[in-house]
Amino acid sequence: MEINFLKYPYPDKIRHHASSNIYFPINNLRVIPQHYPPLINSINYADIFLNGKCPNVLDVGCGKSKFLLNYAFQNPNDNILGLEVRKKLVDWLNNLVLGEQIPNANALWYTCVNGFDFLEENSIDKIFYLFPDPWPKQSQHNRRLFSLTFLNNIFRILKPTGKLFLATDCDYVDEFHKKTLEKSSQFDFHYSSIEEWTFPVTNKEDFCLKKQIPIYKIVASPKK
């Protein structure tokens, strides 16, 4: 994608982790902080995609959006929607999308622990959950988005032929993904082959490839 990124400098002081409160459902909080991403009940897709259609691809935790932008460029017939908890990154991406008039990409400031009620059942072809925060300490595991509840929500919005794509450079996160998928029993899953994973790289994947860090990639599909 030919974009002059000098026109769109990344915002200053982007924290790797946002406040811990945003990793918990709003119903679990006694006090809702001012920086908590708003709930989304519905979306007017004409406001975010040129064709006015709903997204058929999700990038959960789109971060700096290298993957999202290149996917949109390589797949002009898809509408890809990013979901991100750090508002500055969402604003940066949507400013770039507007400035470059990219018709099929957008992002929402949202924490996915509150589910995907704003998305229609059986409407999504692909969901990417790539290089999530590992939250390595036992006391932090409850901040991980990947859970049975998350998979239930994914199962509802995926088309019967849809797929969930997972990637991480942490072996313990990979094991956690597999164990959670097994507990769910709603998905068949396998490690991806090179031929199957023909997608753009994320910012983190680019780093891992340069440093020769192993990457674990899983493809999960709703059971028939």
N, C-alpha and C positions, 0 to 999 in steps of 0.2 A: 504494500500500500504506500503510495507516494504522498506522504504528509510532511509538511515542514513543522516538525515538533518544536522548533524554536518559537513558533507563534503560540504554542500551548505549553508553557513551562509547568512542570508539576508543582502543586502547591507546597509551600514550606511546612516543615515540622509535621509530617504525616507519621503518626505513631503506628508501629506494627500491630499493636493490640489496642482496641478501643476499651472504654470503661467496661468492667466486668458485668455491670447491670444489663447491658444490651444483649448478653448471651443467654438471658433467661426470658421466658414468655412473660408478656405484660401482666397476665393474670397471677403470676407468682410474685409480683413486686408489691410491697406495701406502699412505697412512694415511687412515682414515675418521674425519673430525672428529666430535666429539660432537654438533654441531648439524646433522649431515647427516640429511635426512628419511629415515625408515625405508622399506625396500622393502615392497611390498604383494604378497602371493601370492594372497590371496582376500579376499572381503568377505562378511560376513553382512548382507545388505541389510535384513533385519528390524530391524537395529540403527540404521539411518540413514534409512529411508523408512517411513512409516506403512503403506503397502500391501505392504511386504516385497519389492517387485519391484526389478529392477536399473535403473540409470539409462538413459534413452534420449537424454539431452542432457548434453553436457560443456561446462564453462566452463574452459578451460585458462588458468591464470593469473588467477584470479578477483579477486585484489586486495582492494579494499574492498567488493566484492560488491554494489554498487548494481544492476548489470545482473542478477546471479543472483537477487537477492531479487525484483525486479520481474518477471523472467521467470517465476519460480515462482508468483507471485501471478496473473499474466495467463494462465498455462497450467497449471491445476490437474491436468490429466490427464497431465502430463509429470513425470518425476523428473529433476531437474537436479543434477548433481554438479560441484562446483568442485574444482579442483586448484591448490594454491598452495604456494610454497616458504617463505613467511614464516609461521611457526607462530602468532605472535600474532594475525594476521588470521584464520587458520583457527579458532583458539579463540574469537575474538570472534564470528565468524559463527555457529558452532555453538551458542554460548551464546544468541545472539539467536533462532536457530531453535527451540531448546528452550524458551526463555522465551515466545515468541509461538506455540508449537505449530504451526509451519509444517510440513506433512506431507510435502512433496515437494522439499525443498531440503536440501543438506548439502555439506560440503567435507572434503577430506582434505589433510593435510600431506604433500606428495609432490613430488618433482622428476621431471618427465615424460621427462627424458633416459633414464630407466631403462625406458621403454616402458609398454605397457598390457596386460601379460600377465594381469592380474587381471580384465580385461574380456573378455566373450565375443565371438567372431567374429560379424560382421554383426548387432550388437546396438544400434547407436547411430544415431539419426535425424539429430541435429544436433551439430556440434562448433564451438564459438566460440573463436577465437584472436584476441583483440581488444586492440589497442594494446600489443603486446609491447615490452619494453625494446629500444630500437633498437641498442644496442651499436655506436655509430657508427665507432669506431676499427678499423682493419684488424686490429690485434692482439687485438681483442675479438670478432671475428666467430665464433670457435669457441665462444663462449658462447651464441650464438643457438640456441634450440631448433629453429627451423624448418630442416629439413634433409631429405635423401632418406630417412634412417632414420626420422625423425618421420613423413614422409608414408607410408612403408611401414606403420608402425604404425597410422596413421589409416585407411589403405585396408583393413586387416584388420578393424578394429572397426566401420567404417561399414556400414550396410545398403546394398544396391545402389542404393536410392533416397535414401540419406542425402546430407547436404551439409556441407561445411566452409566456415565463414564467417570471413573475414579482414578486419581493419580496422586502419589505421594512419594517423597524420598525417604520417609521414615519407616523402617521395617515394622516397628511396633504399632504404628498407625495403620499400616496395611493389614496386620493381624487383627486389629480392632475392627476394621471394615469387614473382613471376612467373617469374623465371629458374629457380628451384628447382622450381616446378610443371612447367615445360617439360622440365626434365631428368628428372623423375620419369616422365613419359609415362603415368601411371596416372589422371590427372584431366583432365576438361574444365573450363575456368574462364572467367569473364567478370566484368566490372565490374557490380556490382549496380545495378539501377534503384531509384528511390525506392519504387515499388510492391512490389518484391520484399523490401526490407529494412524489415520492420514490427516491429522488435524494440525493447525498451527501450534507453536510452542507458547507457553506462558513465560512471563518474566522469570519465574522461579525455575522452570524447566530449562530455560536458556542458560541459567547459572549452573545448574546441575550438569548439563552436557559439557560445558566448558571445564568443569572441575572433575569430570568423570565420576560423578556420584550416581549410584544405582537408583533407578526409578521403577516403582511398582505401579502397573496399570491394570485396572480391572474393568471389565465390561459386564454390566448386569442387565437382564431383560425380565420383564414380567412373565411369570409362569403362565402357561396356557391353561 
